[in-house]
Each structure stands twice: as C-alpha cells, then as structure tokens.
C-alpha cells in the first residue's frame, strides 16, 4: 500500500459509509481515495473498529505505522 508522504501520522477515526446492500466504504485520507472496508481492514494501519456511543456511526480506527524504526535506526 502506498501512502502519501504528507499524510499525518496520527490516529484517525474513519467513518464507515454505506448501508443495506451497498458496499461499506471508507474515505482513506492517506491514499486520497475511497476504499472498501475489507481492504481498509487489511492495511497495516488498521487497529480496530469503534462504535459511536449513539450507535449510529461505526469507525475504522487507523493508527500510524507501529513498525517504524525508533531513533532513526
């Protein structure tokens, strides 16, 4: 997966869109395009799914790369 170099390296909550028979999709800010949730969950940045307290919104929790070398090594 190619990520934009200017993309922020912070935790992101990406709202899952679509309902019924429509495919569930997520707007990926790092790739600049809409992706199916299945592809998003296969990304190395995928952490978990989260449900809004109202129960009306579901999010993909997207974290910065965890395997990035520390201290510039």
C-alpha positions as CSV (number, residue, x, y, z in Angstrom):
1,X,0.0,0.0,0.0
2,X,1.4,3.4,-1.0
3,X,0.7,6.2,1.5
4,X,1.1,9.9,0.8
5,X,4.2,11.4,2.3
6,X,2.3,14.5,3.6
7,X,-0.3,12.4,5.4
8,X,-0.5,13.0,9.1
9,X,1.0,10.3,11.3
10,X,-1.6,10.4,14.0
11,X,-4.5,8.2,15.0
12,X,-7.5,8.6,12.6
13,X,-11.1,7.6,13.0
14,X,-12.6,6.9,9.6
15,X,-16.4,6.7,9.4
16,X,-17.7,3.6,7.6
17,X,-20.3,4.6,4.9
18,X,-23.0,2.7,3.2
19,X,-25.9,0.6,4.4
20,X,-28.2,-2.2,3.2
21,X,-26.9,-3.8,0.1
22,X,-24.4,-1.1,-0.7
23,X,-20.7,-2.0,0.0
24,X,-19.3,-0.5,3.1
25,X,-16.7,2.1,2.2
26,X,-14.2,4.4,4.0
27,X,-12.6,7.6,2.7
28,X,-8.8,7.0,3.2
29,X,-7.0,10.3,3.9
30,X,-3.6,8.7,3.4
31,X,-4.4,7.3,-0.1
32,X,-6.8,10.1,-1.1
33,X,-9.5,7.8,-2.3
34,X,-12.5,5.7,-1.2
35,X,-11.8,2.1,-0.3
36,X,-13.9,-0.9,0.7
37,X,-13.8,-1.6,4.4
38,X,-12.4,-5.1,3.7
39,X,-9.3,-3.5,2.1
40,X,-9.0,-0.9,4.8
41,X,-9.1,-3.7,7.5
42,X,-6.2,-5.4,5.7
43,X,-4.0,-2.3,5.9
44,X,-1.1,-2.4,8.4
45,X,-2.5,0.8,10.0
46,X,-5.8,-0.9,10.9
47,X,-6.2,-1.1,14.7
48,X,-9.9,-2.0,15.4
49,X,-13.5,-0.9,14.8
50,X,-15.2,1.5,17.0
51,X,-18.9,2.3,17.6
52,X,-20.1,5.8,18.4
53,X,-22.0,5.9,21.8
54,X,-25.2,6.8,19.9
55,X,-24.9,3.5,18.0
56,X,-25.4,5.4,14.7
57,X,-21.8,5.6,13.5
58,X,-19.1,2.9,13.0
59,X,-15.5,3.8,12.6
60,X,-12.3,2.1,11.4
61,X,-9.5,3.1,13.8
62,X,-6.4,3.8,11.7
63,X,-3.1,4.1,13.6
64,X,0.4,5.3,12.5
65,X,2.8,2.5,11.4
66,X,3.9,0.6,14.6
67,X,6.9,-0.9,12.9
68,X,8.6,2.4,12.1
69,X,12.2,2.4,13.4
70,X,12.8,4.3,16.6
71,X,15.6,6.8,17.0
72,X,16.3,6.8,13.2
73,X,17.8,3.3,13.2
